[in-house]
Amino acid sequence: MMKRKRFLTILLCLCAVLSGCTKEKEVSATAADIDSSSATISDDNLAWQESIPFGSDNLDEFHAVIDEIPYDGGYIGSFSDSEGYIVLTAAPAMNWQMIRIYLTEDGGETWKEIGNPCSQHISVLTGAAFSSPEIGFICYRYYQDAGPDIWWTSDGGNSWSELTVNLPAEYKNADGSLKPEYRFTPETPEFHDGKGIFPITALNVDAEIKTTLYMYSSDNGMSWHF
């Protein structure tokens, strides 16, 4: 495991500063506002992910209500010494889960909300990460099809589209369609020096066997291959 040190971003204080905020509104917080044990952790401030599961002890004090929707979980990370992201998640219900996305350029002192894919697509999150202020990925559990269900932006959240994933031949029929026994769940990708790795869990529902596949990128997530 890479050596970890504290990033200036503070997660738990967002429960106060994000409450009632609207799109494009900047909010601020300082390290003095929160106990040091609640500061997020980085991997040398290079590329890191810290998944915050709903109901985690780390979120006992975290509770933000934005536009009358409570947010109690999320995903956090950084892509430089001073730049990072947080994807806030509301509680899932009937394959429905609202999110809000914020970026920081000053080590967490201020945050700015960007657009998210909820107006086009909504489901239960299984992962989220940004490789830069422009490029980000939101992962969802399979629902209406076999997956993998990934939406991404390359313009800082101004627009979102579904990521086309060309799965390996072993998961396809002769005609190119997916074999019906498989379901695919994308997980949080990781990035370092422009290179990315994207884990996807393949579930054989008949045999009840899970296998992890990996997509790779050498251009910060703009393109992927197995």
C-alpha positions as CSV (number, residue, x, y, z in Angstrom):
1,M,0.0,0.0,0.0
2,M,1.3,3.4,-0.9
3,K,2.4,5.8,1.9
4,R,-0.6,7.9,2.9
5,K,-0.7,11.4,4.1
6,R,-3.4,13.9,4.8
7,F,-5.0,15.9,2.0
8,L,-6.3,19.4,2.9
9,T,-9.8,18.5,1.8
10,I,-12.2,18.1,4.6
11,L,-15.2,15.8,4.0
12,L,-17.3,16.0,7.2
13,C,-17.5,19.8,7.3
14,L,-19.4,19.7,4.0
15,C,-22.5,18.8,5.9
16,A,-22.6,22.4,7.0
17,V,-21.2,24.3,4.1
18,L,-23.1,22.4,1.4
19,S,-26.5,22.6,3.0
20,G,-28.8,24.6,0.9
21,C,-26.2,25.3,-1.9
22,T,-27.2,25.4,-5.5
23,K,-25.4,24.6,-8.8
24,E,-22.4,26.8,-9.5
25,K,-22.4,28.3,-6.0
26,E,-19.0,28.1,-4.3
27,V,-18.7,27.0,-0.7
28,S,-15.7,27.1,1.6
29,A,-14.3,25.3,4.6
30,T,-11.0,25.2,6.5
31,A,-9.2,22.6,8.5
32,A,-10.0,24.5,11.7
33,D,-13.7,23.7,11.2
34,I,-13.4,20.0,11.8
35,D,-11.5,17.5,13.9
36,S,-8.3,16.2,12.3
37,S,-9.6,12.6,12.4
38,S,-12.2,13.5,9.8
39,A,-9.8,14.8,7.2
40,T,-9.6,12.7,4.0
41,I,-6.6,10.6,3.3
42,S,-4.5,10.7,0.1
43,D,-1.9,8.4,-1.5
44,D,1.0,11.0,-1.7
45,N,-1.6,13.4,-3.3
46,L,-1.1,11.7,-6.7
47,A,-4.1,9.4,-7.4
48,W,-6.3,8.0,-4.7
49,Q,-9.8,6.8,-4.0
50,E,-11.5,6.7,-0.6
51,S,-14.9,5.0,-0.9
52,I,-17.3,6.1,1.8
53,P,-20.0,3.5,2.1
54,F,-23.5,4.5,3.2
55,G,-23.8,3.9,7.0
56,S,-20.0,3.8,7.6
57,D,-18.8,4.9,11.0
58,N,-16.8,7.6,9.2
59,L,-20.1,9.2,8.3
60,D,-21.8,9.3,11.7
61,E,-21.5,13.1,11.7
62,F,-22.0,13.6,8.0
63,H,-25.4,14.7,6.9
64,A,-26.1,17.3,4.2
65,V,-29.5,18.3,3.0
66,I,-29.4,19.9,-0.4
67,D,-32.7,20.9,-2.2
68,E,-34.5,18.9,0.5
69,I,-32.6,15.6,-0.3
70,P,-30.3,14.2,2.4
71,Y,-26.8,13.1,1.3
72,D,-25.0,10.7,3.7
73,G,-22.3,9.0,1.6
74,G,-20.1,9.4,-1.4
75,Y,-16.7,9.0,-3.1
76,I,-13.7,11.4,-2.7
77,G,-10.4,11.7,-4.4
78,S,-7.7,14.0,-5.8
79,F,-5.8,14.4,-9.1
80,S,-3.1,16.8,-7.9
81,D,-1.7,18.3,-4.7
82,S,-4.5,20.9,-4.6
83,E,-7.2,19.6,-6.9
84,G,-9.8,17.0,-6.0
85,Y,-13.5,15.9,-6.2
86,I,-16.3,14.6,-4.1
87,V,-19.4,12.8,-5.3
88,L,-22.1,13.0,-2.7
89,T,-24.7,10.2,-2.7
90,A,-28.2,10.1,-1.3
91,A,-29.6,6.8,0.1
92,P,-30.6,4.4,-2.7
93,A,-34.3,3.5,-3.2
94,M,-35.8,1.3,-5.8
95,N,-32.7,1.6,-8.1
96,W,-32.8,5.4,-7.7
97,Q,-30.0,7.4,-6.2
98,M,-29.4,11.1,-6.5
99,I,-25.8,12.5,-6.6
100,R,-24.1,15.9,-6.5
101,I,-20.5,16.5,-7.7
102,Y,-18.1,19.1,-6.4
103,L,-14.5,20.0,-7.4
104,T,-11.8,21.9,-5.5
105,E,-8.8,23.7,-6.9
106,D,-7.3,24.9,-3.6
107,G,-6.9,21.7,-1.5
108,G,-10.5,21.8,-0.2
109,E,-10.7,25.4,0.9
110,T,-13.5,26.0,-1.6
111,W,-15.7,23.8,-3.6
112,K,-17.7,24.3,-6.8
113,E,-20.6,22.1,-8.0
114,I,-20.5,20.8,-11.6
115,G,-23.2,19.0,-13.6
116,N,-24.0,15.4,-13.1
117,P,-25.8,12.7,-15.3
118,C,-29.0,12.5,-13.2
119,S,-31.1,14.3,-15.7
120,Q,-30.2,11.7,-18.3
121,H,-29.6,8.6,-16.3
122,I,-30.1,7.5,-12.7
123,S,-29.4,4.3,-10.9
124,V,-27.5,3.0,-7.8
125,L,-23.8,4.0,-7.7
126,T,-21.1,1.4,-7.5
127,G,-18.1,3.7,-8.0
128,A,-17.0,7.2,-9.0
129,A,-13.7,8.9,-9.9
130,F,-12.2,11.9,-11.8
131,S,-8.8,11.8,-13.5
132,S,-8.7,15.5,-14.0
133,P,-11.0,18.5,-13.6
134,E,-12.5,17.7,-17.0
135,I,-12.6,13.8,-17.1
136,G,-14.8,11.9,-14.7
137,F,-16.7,8.6,-14.4
138,I,-19.8,7.5,-12.6
139,C,-20.4,3.8,-12.2
140,Y,-23.8,2.1,-11.7
141,R,-25.2,-1.3,-10.8
142,Y,-26.7,-3.2,-13.8
143,Y,-30.5,-2.9,-13.9
144,Q,-32.2,-2.6,-17.3
145,D,-29.5,-4.5,-19.1
146,A,-26.5,-6.6,-18.2
147,G,-24.1,-3.7,-17.9
148,P,-21.5,-2.4,-17.4
149,D,-23.3,0.8,-16.8
150,I,-20.7,3.7,-16.9
151,W,-21.3,7.4,-17.6
152,W,-18.5,9.8,-18.2
153,T,-17.7,13.5,-18.9
154,S,-14.7,15.0,-20.7
155,D,-15.7,18.6,-20.3
156,G,-16.0,19.1,-16.5
157,G,-19.6,17.9,-16.2
158,N,-21.1,20.2,-18.8
159,S,-22.2,17.0,-20.7
160,W,-22.4,13.3,-19.9
161,S,-22.7,10.2,-22.1
162,E,-22.7,6.5,-21.6
163,L,-19.2,4.9,-22.0
164,T,-19.1,2.2,-24.7
165,V,-17.4,-0.9,-23.4
166,N,-16.3,-3.6,-25.8
167,L,-16.3,-6.7,-23.5
168,P,-13.9,-9.6,-24.2
169,A,-15.1,-12.3,-26.7
170,E,-15.5,-15.0,-24.0
171,Y,-18.6,-13.1,-22.7
172,K,-20.2,-12.8,-26.1
173,N,-22.2,-15.1,-28.4
174,A,-21.2,-15.8,-32.0
175,D,-23.4,-12.9,-33.2
176,G,-21.7,-10.4,-30.8
177,S,-24.5,-10.2,-28.3
178,L,-23.7,-10.7,-24.6
179,K,-24.2,-14.2,-23.1
180,P,-27.4,-14.1,-21.0
181,E,-25.8,-15.6,-17.9
182,Y,-23.5,-12.6,-17.2
183,R,-24.0,-9.4,-15.4
184,F,-21.3,-6.7,-15.2
185,T,-20.8,-4.2,-12.4
186,P,-18.1,-1.4,-12.8
187,E,-16.2,-0.3,-9.8
188,T,-14.2,2.9,-9.0
189,P,-11.3,3.4,-11.5
190,E,-7.9,4.6,-10.4
191,F,-5.5,6.9,-12.2
192,H,-1.8,7.7,-11.9
193,D,0.4,9.8,-14.3
194,G,-2.2,9.6,-17.1
195,K,-2.7,5.9,-16.8
196,G,-5.9,4.3,-15.5
197,I,-7.2,1.0,-14.4
198,F,-11.0,0.2,-14.4
199,P,-12.2,-2.9,-12.5
200,I,-15.4,-4.5,-13.6
201,T,-17.0,-7.5,-11.8
202,A,-18.4,-10.1,-14.1
203,L,-21.1,-12.3,-12.4
204,N,-22.2,-15.6,-13.9
205,V,-25.7,-15.7,-12.4
206,D,-26.2,-19.4,-13.3
207,A,-22.9,-20.7,-11.7
208,E,-22.8,-17.9,-9.1
209,I,-19.2,-17.2,-9.9
210,K,-17.6,-13.7,-9.9
211,T,-14.6,-12.7,-11.9
212,T,-12.9,-9.3,-12.0
213,L,-12.0,-7.9,-15.4
214,Y,-9.7,-4.8,-15.9
215,M,-9.8,-2.1,-18.5
216,Y,-6.7,0.0,-19.0
217,S,-6.2,3.5,-20.2
218,S,-3.0,5.4,-21.2
219,D,-4.6,8.8,-21.9
220,N,-6.2,9.7,-18.6
221,G,-9.4,7.8,-19.3
222,M,-10.2,9.2,-22.8
223,S,-10.0,5.6,-24.2
224,W,-10.0,2.1,-22.7
225,H,-9.1,-1.4,-23.6
226,F,-9.0,-4.8,-21.9
